């Protein structure tokens, strides 16, 4: 036989308690959206760069939770073949190094020119084992010793003649 449970309110075990959710459920969702244009000229040998909108805080409710990190951003590349690297950090701990993306020219297939705008998505799942406030951030640099300029959220419309959307960073606490 089938049963239905209908409730109007779920309350934690204590006044400050939080109801444990089944594995895979989203416990909390935080995000920020930013349209600040940032020029990146450093390469990974001279240091990764903090970009406006690429950091966000979350305080996990359970130490067993995983944190899903998702960053969507636009970058323009005035120089063909210029690659980017990214680092994902939790506070000051580097979690992942992603290398050599945004390195092709524009989507029209012209690999010998730059001036392309590409949308990038960087995702990672972290197991922080913490209920303390955590700051996640993604840093960007040119790969190896490359030079030139990447523009994050190029708002001038001059690159490929188009305006681009902003940066969106999302953190989700996932029950385990």
Secondary structure, 3 states (H helix, E strand, C coil): CCCCCCCCCCCCCCCCCCCCCCCCCEEEEEEEEECCCEEECCECCCCCEEEEEEEEEEECCCCCCEEEEEEEEEEEECCCCCCEEEEEEECCEEEEEEEEECCCCCCCCCCCCCCEEEEEEEEEEECCCCCCEEEEEEEEEECCCCCCCEEECCCCCCCCCCCCCCEEEEEEEECC
